[in-house]
Amino acid sequence: MLAALVLVALLVNLPAAHQAWQRWELARDGREVTAEVSATDVLREATDPHYVVRFRLPEDIDPQRRTWPAEVDRAAWQAAEENGEIGVRVLPGKPSAQRVDGAHASPLGWVIIGVVDTIVLLLGLLLWRQRRVVRATLPA
């Protein structure tokens, strides 16, 4: 049972570890480029606006010239809409590893990881307590 809890904890925290690794790589080896903005959108404008920019990286970074989306703050969105460009820090040879200027990330992923980690911790404590009770009741 303990091994299963450890495995669940590792799997749940793997995305956070990967993101931390990618941030470190971007800080160390990332290259600042100017990306061409192909579209700008505002989602849920009336209630809770989310500003989305779609962009293409330079051909030497992304030879396939894929379109990448990013949620950004209002100021970055306005600048991208006016200029048709946005700054991106990207890993050469790894165009999916990027950080867009003004990027706005949702905290939902971190909340989910925290809730699952708390559940795993509580289950681990419950398992540990149960084993202590069983050991205490065993004859010496």
C-alpha atoms as an extended CHARMM CRD file, in Angstrom:
* protein
*
       140  EXT
         1         1  MET       CA              0.0000000000        0.0000000000        0.0000000000  PROA      1               0.0000000000
         2         2  LEU       CA              2.8300000000        2.3860000000        0.8580000000  PROA      2               0.0000000000
         3         3  ALA       CA              4.5000000000        1.7220000000       -2.4950000000  PROA      3               0.0000000000
         4         4  ALA       CA              1.2460000000        2.5930000000       -4.2770000000  PROA      4               0.0000000000
         5         5  LEU       CA              1.0130000000        5.9020000000       -2.3810000000  PROA      5               0.0000000000
         6         6  VAL       CA              4.6100000000        6.7580000000       -3.2610000000  PROA      6               0.0000000000
         7         7  LEU       CA              3.9340000000        5.9250000000       -6.9140000000  PROA      7               0.0000000000
         8         8  VAL       CA              0.8170000000        8.1250000000       -6.9680000000  PROA      8               0.0000000000
         9         9  ALA       CA              2.7570000000       10.9910000000       -5.3530000000  PROA      9               0.0000000000
        10        10  LEU       CA              5.5220000000       10.6660000000       -7.9580000000  PROA      10              0.0000000000
        11        11  LEU       CA              3.0770000000       10.5790000000      -10.8690000000  PROA      11              0.0000000000
        12        12  VAL       CA              1.0820000000       13.5510000000       -9.6050000000  PROA      12              0.0000000000
        13        13  ASN       CA              4.2050000000       15.6660000000       -9.1060000000  PROA      13              0.0000000000
        14        14  LEU       CA              5.8730000000       14.6810000000      -12.3810000000  PROA      14              0.0000000000
        15        15  PRO       CA              4.3160000000       17.5770000000      -14.3740000000  PROA      15              0.0000000000
        16        16  ALA       CA              5.4840000000       20.0900000000      -11.7620000000  PROA      16              0.0000000000
        17        17  ALA       CA              9.0030000000       18.6390000000      -11.8320000000  PROA      17              0.0000000000
        18        18  HSD       CA              9.0060000000       18.7310000000      -15.6440000000  PROA      18              0.0000000000
        19        19  GLN       CA              7.8720000000       22.3540000000      -15.6430000000  PROA      19              0.0000000000
        20        20  ALA       CA             10.5860000000       23.3100000000      -13.1330000000  PROA      20              0.0000000000
        21        21  TRP       CA             13.1990000000       21.5510000000      -15.2850000000  PROA      21              0.0000000000
        22        22  GLN       CA             11.9490000000       23.3190000000      -18.4070000000  PROA      22              0.0000000000
        23        23  ARG       CA             12.0450000000       26.7270000000      -16.6570000000  PROA      23              0.0000000000
        24        24  TRP       CA             15.6270000000       26.0540000000      -15.6040000000  PROA      24              0.0000000000
        25        25  GLU       CA             16.5780000000       25.0580000000      -19.1640000000  PROA      25              0.0000000000
        26        26  LEU       CA             14.9230000000       28.1910000000      -20.5640000000  PROA      26              0.0000000000
        27        27  ALA       CA             16.7380000000       30.4080000000      -18.0650000000  PROA      27              0.0000000000
        28        28  ARG       CA             20.0600000000       28.7480000000      -18.8440000000  PROA      28              0.0000000000
        29        29  ASP       CA             19.9390000000       28.0390000000      -22.5910000000  PROA      29              0.0000000000
        30        30  GLY       CA             16.8700000000       29.9010000000      -23.8670000000  PROA      30              0.0000000000
        31        31  ARG       CA             17.0670000000       32.3540000000      -26.7180000000  PROA      31              0.0000000000
        32        32  GLU       CA             14.9700000000       35.5250000000      -27.0280000000  PROA      32              0.0000000000
        33        33  VAL       CA             13.1640000000       35.7200000000      -30.3780000000  PROA      33              0.0000000000
        34        34  THR       CA             10.4110000000       37.7890000000      -31.9060000000  PROA      34              0.0000000000
        35        35  ALA       CA              7.4550000000       35.6920000000      -33.0150000000  PROA      35              0.0000000000
        36        36  GLU       CA              4.9480000000       36.6430000000      -35.7050000000  PROA      36              0.0000000000
        37        37  VAL       CA              1.4210000000       36.9820000000      -34.2920000000  PROA      37              0.0000000000
        38        38  SER       CA             -1.1290000000       35.2110000000      -36.4910000000  PROA      38              0.0000000000
        39        39  ALA       CA             -4.2690000000       35.8660000000      -34.3990000000  PROA      39              0.0000000000
        40        40  THR       CA             -5.4890000000       37.4640000000      -31.1940000000  PROA      40              0.0000000000
        41        41  ASP       CA             -8.6610000000       36.4980000000      -29.3570000000  PROA      41              0.0000000000
        42        42  VAL       CA            -10.5220000000       37.4640000000      -26.2090000000  PROA      42              0.0000000000
        43        43  LEU       CA            -12.3680000000       34.5440000000      -24.6470000000  PROA      43              0.0000000000
        44        44  ARG       CA            -15.2540000000       35.1150000000      -22.2210000000  PROA      44              0.0000000000
        45        45  GLU       CA            -15.0010000000       38.8420000000      -22.8090000000  PROA      45              0.0000000000
        46        46  ALA       CA            -18.1900000000       39.7550000000      -20.9400000000  PROA      46              0.0000000000
        47        47  THR       CA            -17.5320000000       37.8630000000      -17.6980000000  PROA      47              0.0000000000
        48        48  ASP       CA            -13.8710000000       36.9960000000      -17.1830000000  PROA      48              0.0000000000
        49        49  PRO       CA            -11.7220000000       37.9420000000      -20.1870000000  PROA      49              0.0000000000
        50        50  HSD       CA             -8.8570000000       35.6820000000      -21.2220000000  PROA      50              0.0000000000
        51        51  TYR       CA             -6.4500000000       37.1980000000      -23.7380000000  PROA      51              0.0000000000
        52        52  VAL       CA             -5.0560000000       34.6660000000      -26.1980000000  PROA      52              0.0000000000
        53        53  VAL       CA             -2.3420000000       35.2030000000      -28.7720000000  PROA      53              0.0000000000
        54        54  ARG       CA             -1.4890000000       32.7320000000      -31.5340000000  PROA      54              0.0000000000
        55        55  PHE       CA              1.9930000000       33.0460000000      -32.9700000000  PROA      55              0.0000000000
        56        56  ARG       CA              4.6120000000       31.4400000000      -35.1960000000  PROA      56              0.0000000000
        57        57  LEU       CA              8.2440000000       31.1530000000      -34.1980000000  PROA      57              0.0000000000
        58        58  PRO       CA             11.0390000000       32.0050000000      -36.6510000000  PROA      58              0.0000000000
        59        59  GLU       CA             11.8200000000       29.2660000000      -39.1750000000  PROA      59              0.0000000000
        60        60  ASP       CA             15.3010000000       28.5920000000      -37.7400000000  PROA      60              0.0000000000
        61        61  ILE       CA             13.6630000000       27.7200000000      -34.3800000000  PROA      61              0.0000000000
        62        62  ASP       CA             10.5630000000       25.9100000000      -35.6970000000  PROA      62              0.0000000000
        63        63  PRO       CA             11.0880000000       24.7210000000      -39.3050000000  PROA      63              0.0000000000
        64        64  GLN       CA              7.4910000000       23.4290000000      -39.4220000000  PROA      64              0.0000000000
        65        65  ARG       CA              6.1970000000       26.9440000000      -38.6100000000  PROA      65              0.0000000000
        66        66  ARG       CA              3.4650000000       25.6370000000      -36.3230000000  PROA      66              0.0000000000
        67        67  THR       CA              1.0100000000       28.0120000000      -34.6940000000  PROA      67              0.0000000000
        68        68  TRP       CA              1.3920000000       28.1890000000      -30.9050000000  PROA      68              0.0000000000
        69        69  PRO       CA             -1.2480000000       29.6100000000      -28.5470000000  PROA      69              0.0000000000
        70        70  ALA       CA             -0.5510000000       31.4670000000      -25.3120000000  PROA      70              0.0000000000
        71        71  GLU       CA             -2.7020000000       33.1870000000      -22.7420000000  PROA      71              0.0000000000
        72        72  VAL       CA             -1.1920000000       36.5820000000      -21.9280000000  PROA      72              0.0000000000
        73        73  ASP       CA             -2.0630000000       39.6300000000      -19.8760000000  PROA      73              0.0000000000
        74        74  ARG       CA             -4.0270000000       42.4940000000      -21.3850000000  PROA      74              0.0000000000
        75        75  ALA       CA             -0.9890000000       44.7250000000      -21.9940000000  PROA      75              0.0000000000
        76        76  ALA       CA              0.9360000000       42.0010000000      -23.8670000000  PROA      76              0.0000000000
        77        77  TRP       CA             -2.2060000000       41.1620000000      -25.8650000000  PROA      77              0.0000000000
        78        78  GLN       CA             -2.7070000000       44.7920000000      -26.9090000000  PROA      78              0.0000000000
        79        79  ALA       CA              0.9470000000       45.1640000000      -27.8950000000  PROA      79              0.0000000000
        80        80  ALA       CA              0.7920000000       41.9170000000      -29.9050000000  PROA      80              0.0000000000
        81        81  GLU       CA             -2.3920000000       43.0460000000      -31.6580000000  PROA      81              0.0000000000
        82        82  GLU       CA             -0.8940000000       46.4540000000      -32.5270000000  PROA      82              0.0000000000
        83        83  ASN       CA              2.5940000000       45.2860000000      -33.5590000000  PROA      83              0.0000000000
        84        84  GLY       CA              1.8530000000       41.8320000000      -34.9740000000  PROA      84              0.0000000000
        85        85  GLU       CA              4.7880000000       40.5190000000      -32.9210000000  PROA      85              0.0000000000
        86        86  ILE       CA              5.4330000000       39.1220000000      -29.4660000000  PROA      86              0.0000000000
        87        87  GLY       CA              8.6290000000       38.2590000000      -27.6190000000  PROA      87              0.0000000000
        88        88  VAL       CA              9.2560000000       34.6080000000      -26.8100000000  PROA      88              0.0000000000
        89        89  ARG       CA             12.0720000000       32.8830000000      -24.9540000000  PROA      89              0.0000000000
        90        90  VAL       CA             12.5280000000       29.4680000000      -26.5520000000  PROA      90              0.0000000000
        91        91  LEU       CA             14.9540000000       26.5620000000      -26.4600000000  PROA      91              0.0000000000
        92        92  PRO       CA             16.7200000000       26.1020000000      -29.7990000000  PROA      92              0.0000000000
        93        93  GLY       CA             15.8000000000       22.6980000000      -31.2100000000  PROA      93              0.0000000000
        94        94  LYS       CA             12.8440000000       22.4070000000      -28.8210000000  PROA      94              0.0000000000
        95        95  PRO       CA             10.1720000000       24.8850000000      -29.9670000000  PROA      95              0.0000000000
        96        96  SER       CA              7.5880000000       23.5280000000      -27.5410000000  PROA      96              0.0000000000
        97        97  ALA       CA              9.7700000000       24.7050000000      -24.6310000000  PROA      97              0.0000000000
        98        98  GLN       CA              8.9170000000       28.3930000000      -24.5770000000  PROA      98              0.0000000000
        99        99  ARG       CA              7.8970000000       31.3070000000      -22.3820000000  PROA      99              0.0000000000
       100       100  VAL       CA              5.9010000000       34.1160000000      -23.9870000000  PROA      100             0.0000000000
       101       101  ASP       CA              6.2770000000       37.7120000000      -22.8090000000  PROA      101             0.0000000000
       102       102  GLY       CA              3.3080000000       38.5600000000      -20.5900000000  PROA      102             0.0000000000
       103       103  ALA       CA              2.2520000000       34.9210000000      -20.2640000000  PROA      103             0.0000000000
       104       104  HSD       CA             -0.5810000000       34.3430000000      -17.8350000000  PROA      104             0.0000000000
       105       105  ALA       CA             -0.8130000000       30.8190000000      -16.4350000000  PROA      105             0.0000000000
       106       106  SER       CA             -3.7850000000       29.4080000000      -14.5940000000  PROA      106             0.0000000000
       107       107  PRO       CA             -3.1460000000       28.2350000000      -11.0160000000  PROA      107             0.0000000000
       108       108  LEU       CA             -5.6150000000       25.3510000000      -11.4610000000  PROA      108             0.0000000000
       109       109  GLY       CA             -2.8820000000       22.7770000000      -12.1120000000  PROA      109             0.0000000000
       110       110  TRP       CA             -1.0570000000       23.7210000000       -8.9210000000  PROA      110             0.0000000000
       111       111  VAL       CA             -4.3020000000       23.5550000000       -6.9310000000  PROA      111             0.0000000000
       112       112  ILE       CA             -5.0290000000       20.0560000000       -8.2390000000  PROA      112             0.0000000000
       113       113  ILE       CA             -1.4920000000       18.8840000000       -7.4360000000  PROA      113             0.0000000000
       114       114  GLY       CA             -1.7750000000       20.3540000000       -3.9230000000  PROA      114             0.0000000000
       115       115  VAL       CA             -5.1180000000       18.6700000000       -3.2580000000  PROA      115             0.0000000000
       116       116  VAL       CA             -3.9050000000       15.2760000000       -4.4760000000  PROA      116             0.0000000000
       117       117  ASP       CA             -0.6470000000       15.6280000000       -2.5090000000  PROA      117             0.0000000000
       118       118  THR       CA             -2.6680000000       16.4090000000        0.6210000000  PROA      118             0.0000000000
       119       119  ILE       CA             -4.8610000000       13.3530000000        0.0730000000  PROA      119             0.0000000000
       120       120  VAL       CA             -1.8080000000       11.1300000000       -0.4650000000  PROA      120             0.0000000000
       121       121  LEU       CA             -0.1810000000       12.5470000000        2.6820000000  PROA      121             0.0000000000
       122       122  LEU       CA             -3.3360000000       11.9660000000        4.7410000000  PROA      122             0.0000000000
       123       123  LEU       CA             -3.6320000000        8.4010000000        3.4260000000  PROA      123             0.0000000000
       124       124  GLY       CA              0.0390000000        7.8180000000        4.2750000000  PROA      124             0.0000000000
       125       125  LEU       CA             -0.4770000000        9.1190000000        7.8180000000  PROA      125             0.0000000000
       126       126  LEU       CA             -3.5900000000        6.9580000000        8.2020000000  PROA      126             0.0000000000
       127       127  LEU       CA             -1.6680000000        3.9020000000        7.0010000000  PROA      127             0.0000000000
       128       128  TRP       CA              1.2300000000        4.6710000000        9.3890000000  PROA      128             0.0000000000
       129       129  ARG       CA             -1.1760000000        5.1230000000       12.3280000000  PROA      129             0.0000000000
       130       130  GLN       CA             -2.9990000000        1.9050000000       11.5140000000  PROA      130             0.0000000000
       131       131  ARG       CA              0.2760000000       -0.0340000000       11.4520000000  PROA      131             0.0000000000
       132       132  ARG       CA              1.2300000000        1.4360000000       14.8630000000  PROA      132             0.0000000000
       133       133  VAL       CA             -2.1150000000        0.3310000000       16.3310000000  PROA      133             0.0000000000
       134       134  VAL       CA             -1.7340000000       -3.1840000000       14.8840000000  PROA      134             0.0000000000
       135       135  ARG       CA              1.8240000000       -3.4790000000       16.2400000000  PROA      135             0.0000000000
       136       136  ALA       CA              0.7000000000       -2.2950000000       19.6900000000  PROA      136             0.0000000000
       137       137  THR       CA             -2.0020000000       -4.9760000000       19.8400000000  PROA      137             0.0000000000
       138       138  LEU       CA              0.3110000000       -7.8340000000       18.8270000000  PROA      138             0.0000000000
       139       139  PRO       CA              1.5710000000       -9.9880000000       21.7140000000  PROA      139             0.0000000000
       140       140  ALA       CA              5.2090000000       -9.4200000000       22.5880000000  PROA      140             0.0000000000
